[in-house]
């Protein structure tokens, strides 16, 4: 069975596809619809495939008192309460994404948020965050909606990923997995990019990277390893206040990521060593021919005292450098002047 992830009737990610790049707006818009709209503009200009947001129904998602990681200056509840966009705003952003020819994507964090995304915002496909990897009730609830779903796998073991995958895959076959290390920002040395290949092989799914590093290099490396989906945090300003800006890309970096990912994808498609048509004109001056380095008389024996190899490449009937040793100890049929390319019919 060929591996694929089908987003819509006309949009399918396969192993032969260009990388599908998701600009993760997360809460970097700070709850401001104007900033969110500007982020879509910049992401679209950069050439991404999708812009992803988050939708929270806090009372259905978490208790008010939660631990705080070092990237937060206030409680998680207060941060999300302050930055959460409402349903009407999400509907507007979805339509604006469509206008800009990028997919709108959104992450639910609870049963109610999944329902609202499906029924009111009309989400086409889901992205489930790493924090919900082991939330089996929610994973199965989303899977029953039968929509394309990307599942991120930060903070988990392969055993946990396998358990969740088996639960979900029994309900919905249209699943993709992204390797992730949930650190903000993430040290590239703990990105574990080879897991992307393991997912493809073990689960026979399209796999990719949800990248929390502050630069583009691990994402580019993942493309060379076969990643078909790249999710990267995105901001208008890395120095802005908020938990995710430091692990995000600015517009010019996002543009570099898109270009670099496509370049690497095309650079790694061919598994054969060939001479490309673009190289043919270079061959003419870059390769060498067998040439005389002194006047050679008819009957003279050829050796490294009277022949050598020099540029340019041989023309028809002239002798390429690779055949130099075939001429050694052969005799000249005719007189050959110094600094001339030698032809096969001149040798016996």
Secondary structure, 3 states (H helix, E strand, C coil): CCCEEEEECCEEEECCCCCEEEEEEECCCCCCHHHHHHHHHHHHHHCCCEEEEEECCHHHHCCCCCCCCCCCCCCHHHHHHHHCCCHHHHHHHHHHHHHCCCEEEEEECCHHHHHHHHHCCCCCEEEECHHHCCCHHHHHHHHCCCCEEEEECCCCCHHHHHHHHHHHHCCCCCEEEEEECCCCCCCHHHCCCHHHHHHHHHHCCCEEEEECCCCCHHHHHHHHCCCCEEEEEECCCCCCCCCCHHHCECHHHHHHHHHHHHHHHHHCCCCCCCCCHHHHHHHHHHCEEEEECCCECCCCECCCCCEEEEECCCCCCECEHHHHHHHCCCEECCCECCCCECEHHHEC
